Amino acid sequence: MFEIFLTGTPGLEAPLLEEVQAAGFNDVQAVPGGVTLQGRWPDVWRANLQLRGPTRVLARIGSFMAFHLAQLDKRATKFPWGDVLRRDVPIRVEVSTRKSKIYHAGAAGQRIEKALQSNGFTLDPDAELVLKTRIDDNRVTLSLDTSGESLHKRGHKEAVGKAPIRETLAALMLRQCGFDGSEPVLDPMCGSGTFVIEAAEIASGLWPGRSRDFAFMRLASFDAAAWEALRTAAPKTPRNDLVFTGSDRDAGAVRMATANAARAGVAGITRFDMHPFGEATPPAGPPGLVMINPPYGGRIGNKNMLYGLYAALGDRLRAEFRGWRVGLVTSEAGLARATKLPFGQQGPAIPHGGLKVWLFQTGPIK
């Protein structure tokens, strides 16, 4: 067993912890910026394949104390790299140091690289496989980024609009709003369709990593047969009685969302229409969740122009979506208040696109 660190979006550690616990992983704990758990290599594979919230999955492959560069050099050279790394797969090294006698990250990185080369491993500054070395209070912790590309890249979304929300962020926000796949979701400003598609995938039991490769597939610890058995195992029984709906006033956005849903395999339970949010109406059936990422200050030059838009949005939702809950993402509490929707207490700040945003939530609209 070793420690596995799931990096996540700051401010959304709580829903990430919920997801990891629900997936049945061991010794799970929330920490700033993510979640830790204890596991083995199949747990690393499963986390990359099945979890929607993490940005990356880091495997802590070892640690030791080092108080000076010569000691780092010696202990890194003796480290059993061959248990995990392959000599035919290039690797690059990233180092950070904090509160340690070894304070020069560049010099530390050179020692780690020298140790790898002396053991026959190939270095490449552009390698996909990354060894992250953290020196904190003189303890050297070695971690491998087992994901490769960020996990928000599911492998389905080729078309994106302006200021798209990342799939990992969308999944955590949906969970924060109480979505579990058993109710409809509607986004009246859907852009490239991320909220709608993510919700449809959850309801369908589709694993987020089903269509992509991962860095762990190029490690010595990788078992291709075991991975294939995991990847092709039957997911949960899908819900086929729900429709996930998006709309946008921009025809290009509707085309993008429709194409993205088809690539994700959820075209049959999603629908995207072209009309402004002022014409949004609930689909037939039970109430559910309205998830919306409207324009806000950092995405439009004059945010004062947005207050009228938010007020009109609130009017439409109160008039047409009684019984539905609302999750709204914005960078300004004043804009959320302009909707006159009954939002609960403001939660933690969430970094998104160089801004700080907040997720505002309501109970069922009365």
Secondary structure, 3 states (H helix, E strand, C coil): CEEEEEECCCCCHHHHHHHHHHCCCEEEEEECCEEEEEECHHHHHHHHHHCCCCCEEEEEEEEEECCCHHHHHHHHHHCCHHHCCCCCCCEEEEEEEECCCCCCHHHHHHHHHHHHHHCCCCECCCCCCEEEEEEECCEEEEEEECCCCCCCCCCCCCCCCCCCCCHHHHHHHHHHCCCCCCCCEEECCCCCCHHHHHHHHHHHCCCCCCCCCCHHHHCCCCCHHHHHHHHCCCCCCCCCCCCEEEEECCHHHHHHHHHHHHHHCCHHHEEEEECCHHHCCCCCCCCCEEEECCCCHHHCCCHHHHHHHHHHHHHHHHHHCCCCEEEEEECCHHHHHHCCCCECCCCCCEEECCEEEEEEEECCCC
